[in-house]
Each structure stands twice: as structure tokens, then as C-alpha cells.
């Protein structure tokens, strides 16, 4: 069985191909085709919410699929937009809502909102990446977390950004040896602890980010054990030297840092 590190690296070695594969899966392909064919028919927030397939697709694309039930909340996010600093999307610590409201900015653009590229093809690419991560997570949550962290790393500017996102925090806790129990501590103390274990600026360096995620995936494997199967995105499992790979990964890790 492939290790967390190996699966993560196989997916990211050729991300374009991985996204193409996920896009060719029947369910993903059907939903993407529907979205492309119908998104420009959406003229208002009411239209957007009323079309379940469009609504679900867009929320999934922005990582908000767990908020599908909260239609009144999503409506308020869209109605207030992002132009006002006091709008709901701008006040929420979770940046996903601001990104979502910026793309689907009915508050500013009205009926022409869905004609822009960020609503059309950019949202499709977001959906494919999010679906790839979801697929990977069905078999190995560590791979999904690593893929998510790699995608978000460029926009992480402080320890507070990490603390505001449970998935990012989980990766950092595992990779730096911070106990999950520290989440009960004062928020400033948590930020100080993260800053003492992780140089946030290193996450902007592709090589150092890769070393960080190698550490995470290796330690995840130790804490959680090997996965039962590999994500569908990789196709049939191939023979691989598991222990050798894991040991090689660990040998590249320096305890307490990169």
C-alpha cells in the first residue's frame, strides 16, 4: 500500500494531469458540463440559490460544501458583497467567504455577474482542485490535508491565518509536534507557540514548503498508520517499497525545524 508521502507526491508531480483525471470522472464531468452550460443563465441571487446543481457546484469550488444547508446565510453573504468593509464576508475570519463573495459579486455587478471569467472557468478549476482533494481524503485524510495546505500556503501571512483555519492548524500541529490540546489556550499564546516552531516566511519558498509537507506526511503516517487504499484519482495501486520510502522521508527531516 502506498504511503501518505508517496500518494501526495504522485498527485502533485503532474497536477495538470491529476486535475484532468478528476475532471474525466463521470460525476465530476456531468456536474462540470452542467455548470458550464447553465451558469450564464443565472442572473440574480434568487436564480443562483434556486438552481441546486449550480449552487452546490459553486459552494464546493470555494470549499463551502458543508454550508449548503445554510441558504439564508449564503444569501446574506452575497447580498452584502465585499465593497463595504463591514459586510458579512469581510467581517468573517474565514477567508473563503470573501473569496466566494468576490467571485459571485451580485451586489456590485448584478445581472452580468456570471459573465466574468472568475465565475466561469476559474470556478471550474477551483471545483476540480477541491474535488481532487475530497477524493484523496476519502482514502487518506493526510493527503487531503497536505494538498490543501500546499494550495493555501502562499496566502498564509501569520500564525493567526493558521489559527483561523482548522485544516491548516492540523497540519502545523502534526508537523511541528504541537499538541491539539493547546487549542484550549489563549489565542495569542497559541500564535506565539506556532511562531516559535514555524517560520511563516518559509512557506513562501517552494523548497522549504516541500520539506515541511514531507515532514507532515511522514509524521501523519506514523500517527495514523497506512491507508487502506489509494485515491481513485491514481487508478490501480502499484507495488512500492513502503518502509524504504517512509525511512527515506524521515531521514530528510530535521527534528524541530526544516
C-alpha positions, -999 to 999 in steps of 0.1 A, spaced: 0 0 0 13 35 -9 23 58 19 8 92 25 40 108 12 40 88 -20 4 94 -28 8 131 -22 39 132 -44 22 112 -72 -7 136 -73 14 168 -72 41 155 -96 18 163 -125 -10 184 -111 -24 192 -146 -28 155 -153 -43 148 -119 -69 175 -125 -76 162 -160 -82 127 -145 -106 140 -118 -124 161 -145 -129 129 -166 -146 110 -138 -183 106 -147 -199 125 -118 -174 153 -119 -177 156 -157 -215 157 -156 -216 184 -130 -189 205 -147 -207 203 -181 -240 214 -164 -223 243 -147 -206 255 -179 -238 252 -199 -261 269 -174 -241 294 -153 -247 324 -177 -284 318 -173 -281 328 -137 -290 365 -134 -298 370 -97 -291 357 -63 -325 340 -63 -316 322 -95 -283 311 -80 -298 296 -49 -328 281 -67 -306 260 -91 -293 233 -67 -267 220 -91 -252 254 -98 -254 263 -61 -238 231 -49 -211 233 -76 -201 269 -66 -200 262 -29 -179 231 -35 -155 251 -56 -149 275 -28 -146 248 -1 -180 257 13 -199 225 5 -206 219 42 -226 251 42 -251 240 15 -279 239 41 -273 275 52 -290 292 23 -301 322 43 -265 328 55 -251 323 20 -278 347 6 -267 374 32 -230 369 22 -239 375 -15 -264 404 -8 -238 424 11 -209 417 -12 -174 429 -4 -173 466 -12 -184 476 23 -157 468 49 -185 460 73 -201 434 50 -205 399 64 -179 384 41 -154 410 52 -161 406 89 -158 368 89 -123 354 98 -127 326 73 -114 340 40 -133 315 19 -165 337 22 -147 368 10 -133 348 -20 -167 334 -28 -184 368 -25 -157 384 -46 -163 359 -74 -201 359 -72 -203 396 -67 -240 401 -75 -240 431 -51 -217 450 -74 -223 436 -109 -259 425 -108 -272 405 -138 -238 404 -156 -220 387 -127 -220 353 -143 -203 365 -175 -169 370 -159 -141 345 -162 -137 342 -124 -173 329 -122 -170 306 -152 -137 289 -158 -119 300 -126 -147 284 -106 -145 252 -127 -107 250 -119 -114 255 -82 -141 228 -83 -117 203 -99 -90 210 -74 -114 208 -45 -129 176 -58 -94 161 -62 -87 169 -26 -120 154 -15 -114 122 -35 -79 119 -19 -93 125 15 -118 96 12 -89 72 14 -63 92 32 -71 124 51 -34 132 54 -31 135 16 -61 158 15 -46 180 43 -13 182 25 -29 191 -8 -50 218 9 -20 232 28 1 234 -4 -27 253 -21 -32 278 7 4 282 17 11 312 -5 -16 332 13 -5 324 48 9 356 63 8 350 100 1 324 128 -34 339 131 -41 328 95 -33 293 105 -54 295 137 -83 307 117 -84 275 96 -87 242 113 -72 222 84 -41 244 83 -38 242 121 -40 204 120 -11 202 95 10 226 116 3 208 148 14 174 133 44 188 115 58 208 145 47 185 173 23 209 189 -4 191 209 -40 196 198 -47 203 235 -31 237 231 -62 248 212 -78 254 246 -51 280 254 -53 318 249 -53 327 212 -22 349 215 -4 322 233 -12 297 205 1 322 179 33 326 199 38 289 201 33 284 163 57 313 156 83 297 178 81 264 159 75 276 123 89 305 103 59 316 83 80 331 56 94 297 48 60 287 34 66 311 5 97 291 -5 87 261 -26 117 240 -15 111 247 22 73 242 18 81 208 2 103 199 31 76 209 56 50 188 39 74 159 37 77 161 74 39 164 78 30 134 56 57 112 72 46 121 108 9 117 98 18 81 86 34 73 119 5 87 140 -23 73 119 -10 42 102 -11 33 65 -43 39 44 -65 10 34 -65 20 -3 -53 47 -26 -75 75 -41 -94 67 -73 -75 96 -90 -43 74 -90 -60 44 -105 -50 8 -95 -24 6 -68 11 -3 -79 38 -22 -60 60 1 -39 86 -1 -12 67 14 17 91 12 45 120 23 24 101 54 13 90 63 47 125 59 61 139 80 33 114 107 41 123 107 77 160 108 71 154 142 53 137 156 83 154 177 110 136 175 142 124 209 154 126 226 120 133 222 83 
